[in-house]
Amino acid sequence: MTRILLVEDDESLGFLVQDSLEVNGYSIQLCTDGAAGLRTFKEGAFELCILDVMLPVLDGFFLAQEIRKANAAVPILFLSAKARPEDRIRGLTLGADDYVTKPFSIVELNLRIKAILKRSVSPAIANSQKINFGQSTLDYPNLLLTVKGNKLTLTQKEADVLRMLSLSQNNIVKRDTILKTIWEDNGYFVARSMDVFISRLRKYLKSDDTLQIVNIHGVGYKLEVH
């Protein structure tokens, strides 16, 4: 049974989400403040974290950062009343896989959870293939990027994006292809999120001067290997 950590300080909403997701076969651990959420995460093994942003003790953004320090790969979904573009972008920049604003549909939430879990346990993860490009290597199943001997653990989405680019090195990968394959959406906020991930990957690969992620304006991206 898939274990999900739910951190929501509105007890009525928290119990509603918990009950609804448990009906769909998930095991839900509900916490009502950020400190309890972090403690529970460190004590257990979870396949997904659903975090409110405005939490007592530790807010959701800080909680997500701490979870990322402990586990770079676990999917994170923000569930928040903070609907400003800058809040969504901040959440996605922290490595969240999705950002759902309140009020929301339980049906939509369940579909988004399924999409995240489908990506995180996709058949490609079972593929032991290591992809070499330039002076770098992506060990996709283990979310491990090695750049000129230096190792870095990626988030699942970072690895997904880099895998698509590296498998098509020196060829354009269209923006819509990346968005629909990895995010299963091509809306404005999701597209902005992808741009953040591309910028992050450029930073990771900066020390490998044989590589460059090029933006083909209005079309997509290309990982050039010299």
PyMOL commands that set and color helices and strands:
alter all, ss='L'
color gray80, all
select helices_A, chain A and resi 11-23+34-43+60-70+85-93+106-120+123-126+140-142+156-167+175-183+188-205
alter helices_A, ss='H'
color red, helices_A
select strands_A, chain A and resi 3-7+27-31+48-51+76-80+98-101+130-133+136-139+144-147+150-153+172-174+211-216+220-225
alter strands_A, ss='S'
color yellow, strands_A
deselect
rebuild
show_as cartoon
